[in-house]
Structures are given as C-alpha cells and as structure tokens.
Amino acid sequence: MIRLSAFADEISPDLGEQIAVLSSEQIHFLDLRSVENTNVLDLTDSQVARIKETLDTHGIGVAAIGSPIGKVPIDSSFDEHLHRFERAITLARALQAPYIRIFSFYPPAPLKEGSDDSGAVNPAQYRDEVLRRLREMTARARAAGVILLHENEKDIYGDTIARCVDLLQSCNAPQFQAVFDPANFIQCGQTPYPDAYDALRPWLQYVHVKDARPDGSLVPAGEGVAHWPELLQRLRADGYDGFLSLEPHLALAAQYRGFSGPDLFRQASQALQRMLQALGWEYR
C-alpha cells in the first residue's frame, strides 16, 4: 500500500501547525526539510530529539531527510560538503528515516572554463567530478544503511532525463535511486510522463507530488501538464508501493525551500487524494 508524506514546512515553520494540518489530512509521514526556518542539517541534537519525540507522540514518521546536499557548485569544497552529508546520515539514523534526498551539483562558479559562446557551461565538462562525489556519498550511504534519492532539480547536473539516467546507470548502486519530480522536469522543458517515467522506472523509488503549467508555474497535481491521473494509474499498474510526497510550492518556490501555507497545502493534498480515490487506490 502506498503512503502519503509531505514536506511539512510547506505548511508552516511551526512544527505544531505542521502536525495539525498533516493530521487533518490523514498524512502520517513527513519529509523533514526545516523546522522554525532552520534547515534540517542545522538542527541541534537536542532539537532533533524533541522533534522525534513530538512526531512519535502524534504517530508521524519521517519518510526522508529533505537535505540540500548537492545544491552547491561542483567546484566548491567537497570535504566541507561531506561533513554536511555525514550530518544528514546521522539525522537519518536518529529519526529512523530510510531515505536522504540529494542533488547532483550546480555548474562551476564563477563561470569560466567550459563555457560556450552563449556563456552557458557544458555539463559534460564537470560530469566526472559529479560522479566522483556521488559515488563517494553512495559508498557512505551503503555503510550507513540508508538510500540516497536523487532529485531532478532545475539547473543541477541531473536536471534532464538523459543526465538523470546517466547518473543512475553510472553509479549503479541500490543505495542511489531516483526521486521522480514531474514539475521539475516540466520546468526543464522535459516531458515527465511518459518520457521521464519510462526512462527512470528501473530506479524510481520515491515520488514528489507537484504539477506545473507549460510556462513552469506551479499548480496542484492534476491541474498542470504532468498527466497526474495517467501517471498514478501507471504507477499502480507497475506495482509502485512507496511514498507519494506532497511538495506543492504553491506560494513560494525558492532555491532551498518552497512554501504553500495551510490552505494551499490542503488544496494540494485534497487534489492528490481525490485522484487516488477515483482510481480506488488505497493509501495511508
């Protein structure tokens, strides 16, 4: 049976309000990205302990650590970033989260070598370094017993279908899998369904629920061009039994966070749940 989760900081910075809205929507998991406007990787051990105790009391589990790992330029210090990554592993263990969401690095900054006439960086110039870093993090994830979920975020190396497939094939590890984010593909000029779905299906282990119009503006699932009803039907037919995680970004879509607020979040949640109910697909 599939399970619903959510980036609860889309609701409010306040954990109590996050829990209240999740409970009212019958959502029993969250992707922990921030609390009280503090990024998950910057929470202290005592804050993490309090968060876990509160979530346990309300019957809410942590599906994934919504980390910003990999959202830095590829030529930034990897040693410093590995320190952040190790914190993500520590938090996954403490919160009993099976997954850590990651990205595959921005182009080098400042833009110098490897630029074409338009000033754009050719991703092939930094592919090898992306893979070196991802393989190192994957090895550490394997040792820690957690799974890394690569998100197809706009402007990182793995933003297109072809480059996502390249990363997943090249890393070739059970600990490095794919988050399927249809709206992000739309914003990159890619077709999420059926093109991206068919290409990523061998590695698809998590789904972010958001949708976009052709111009990239974000809307509740089913109101854009991601073909959510058909996608859900295909996921069910293919035996998907993982998480559907709401990340609607209906009020704000920034580099490191998105926000919807309680009312827009409920709108997004109910849009998803209506589609699931129309399919007769049970969820919890």
Phi, psi and omega in degrees: 000134179289159181234144177265138173226181181197148166283095191291340176288354169293336183277309186190155172292337187277124183299322180298318178289324175303311183296319181299315181289317177303315181296320180294335179264005180058042176252124191249011178220159173219157170262115187275109180248320177198156173222134182052041178063020175252123179302145184306324182286347180258000176291142177282165178301320180292323176296318179298317179298318179294319179298314180297317179299318180294315179297317178301318181300326183261009176069034180244127179260163176262112180284322184205151169275115182276066189282160172266016182301132181090000177262051176223160177298146184294340180262012173280167185298119178284328178300316178295321181290325177298326177298318176296320180296319178297326175296320178298319178296315178302318180292321178300318178294314183296326184261003179056042178265127182283343188233151169234122176281133179223174178231178186239037166074143176277165175301163178302147177225135357287162183287112180230267182289153176085011180268144174269190185295335180278352183091357180279145178275135176282117182304332180300335181295333183238014179303313184299321180289323174303311182295321178301315182291317181295322179294322177296315179293324178295320178298320179290325176295321178299316180295330183270349180076032177237164181245131176271135179247114180276125178261135179280075184272143179301135173081353171277174180304309184271061178259335179264163179301311185299318181286329173298313179298319179302314180297314184293320177292320185288321177286321171047059183217140177300338182273002178231103186233181188252136159270133176260112180241096185300318183296322178298321177296319178301317181292345176260009180075021180254158179262110185292321180223126010266352192300302183294320181300310182299321182290322186264355186309321181299338184245002188287115183232001184198149182227128172266130184261099168205161187223162181213153171281171180303332179278002178092352179291141189270141182218164176301151181304131182101347181256358179248209185249021179278353181059050184301316179302317179291322179297314179297319179298320180290318177303315180296315181298328181274001175082023179298132181225030181261211183264145164249112188249118181288125176219063196288330179055040188279341178250331183207134174230095182254178185297319186247359180200159171231162182212144177233325188086161185302313186292313179292327176297314178301321178301315179294317180299315183289329175298315177296312185294327176296319179294319178296318179294323178296329177279345187070029182265113183289146180211165175216000000 
